[in-house]
Amino acid sequence: MERFGESLVKTIWIGDVQNGQHTDQTVELKGWVKRSRGNNNIWFVVLRDSTGTIQCVGKKKALGEAVFETLKGAIIETSVVFTGHVRADERAEGGHELDIANVEIVGAVNSERPFPITEADMLVEDEDGELTYGGTEHTLNHRHLYLRTTRATTMLKLRSSAFGAIHNYFRGHDFLEYQAPNFVAGAVEGGSTLFEVPYFGKQAYLTQSWQLYAEAAMPALERLYTIAPSFRAEKSRTRRHLTEFWHAEMEMAWATNNDIMAHGEGVVRSIAKTLLEEREDELTYLERDLEMIARYADSPYPRMRYDEAIEILQGKDVSVEWGQDLDYSKEKILTQDFDVPHFLTHYPKVAKPFYHRVDPEDEKYVLCHDLLAPEGYGEIIGGGERTWSEQEILQRIDEEGTPREPYQFYIDVRSYGGVPHGGFGLGVDRVVSWLAGATHIREVIPFPRTSRRVTP
């Protein structure tokens, strides 16, 4: 397709055609063949681009035998340029069809190597024996091609809108975007989940969170946020875990646990609202209840203490003891009765790392929170107040038997004008998975990385 001196930029999109912007006009549509069928006299092609699909009709009598044969040879995923007349048709999916006047093949597909992803590969039993979309070894091995399917494209559009909503929320509340390193010397969550990497003869790790480095910048910027990848070497095989995931994190000076929760609620509600405003068609395609999503966007999120959650779980005959951190199996049970997200606050000190501030009213607890999503999805945010005085941080580090040296820069933040502050981390992939009703978190990220997969 060499058109020297001309622009190849698309000016007409299928979505615009289906919205009625080009009815009774001759247009040039660029896209890929989604499916085709016909006979020796008429051929039907469903053409797709990033905005939608449209049925295109080619008649041998109008096209001539040579062009008609070219059209028939455009098998699934062939990239083409169709020129034709847009016609309104109530019977057609989307309300319009294109009567083809000319066909140009841009990228042909070899009929001996047809597109390897079929409808039969979609909702199937995965390697864990559970029904999921795109979760078989076959579709994961062909992830680079699976992304072209309608469901995968839909998930990626929701993901894009979610990222935009997060940026808009924080910038609208006077937060500054700030980046931290991905190579770090110490842990945030725990040594057992660190990816160790060689670093010029030294030992380094891939970051689990920007938090420690965000706190270093907190006295300078006061309100800061990021959206960045994080890495955790967890061998968990649940439907909500990835080894590489996207973190939306914030840190805020002069803030209490309640202040931080207010922003956590605000950003999640903003994401739900944005998806309703920008992606109603995509949510409908996924058969999501729009009224339910609106409830997530508009309703306040209740708060319960850890102790109450333990009582609820024990009342459901769940084997759990006070002082345990709640894993996904317990969160799933706890959230099945939720109609909106709930904050779970005041975990026991023994269950949380040194940087969580001890509750001055009861030293058995720390001033922290998790935000648990309903429908069995569980934790989507973890955060709270930080241990902010030098005396307290040294005491907490020593209590846990953690070496001081890797965290000296973190201690210095307290030594030179420490102030009450806090923050949270939001799992963007988890939030999108929940709001999309995904069968697995792998659905909402282009190339999922798990304990068993690092390709393609």
Protein Blocks (a to p, Z undefined) as FASTA:
>chain_A
ZZehiafbdfbdfklmmnopagoiacddddddfbdcddfkbccdddddfkbccdddddfk
lnommlmmmmmmmcghiacdddddddddfkbghhiacddfbdcdfbdcdfklccfbdfkl
mmccdfkopacehkafklmmmmmmmmmpmklmmmmmmmmmmmmmmmmmmmmnopacdddd
fbdfbdfkbmklcccddeehiacdddfbfklmmmmmmmmnopacdddddddddfbfbfkb
cfbdcddddddehiafklmmmmmmmmmmmmmmmmmmmmmmmmmmnopafklmmmmmmpcc
ddddfklmmmmmmmnopacdehiacdfklmmmmmmmpcbdcddehiafklpcfklccdfk
bmkbccddddddehhnopabdcddddfbfklmmmmmmmnopafklmmmmmmmmmnopacd
ddddddfklmmmmmnopabfklmpfbacdfkbcbZZ
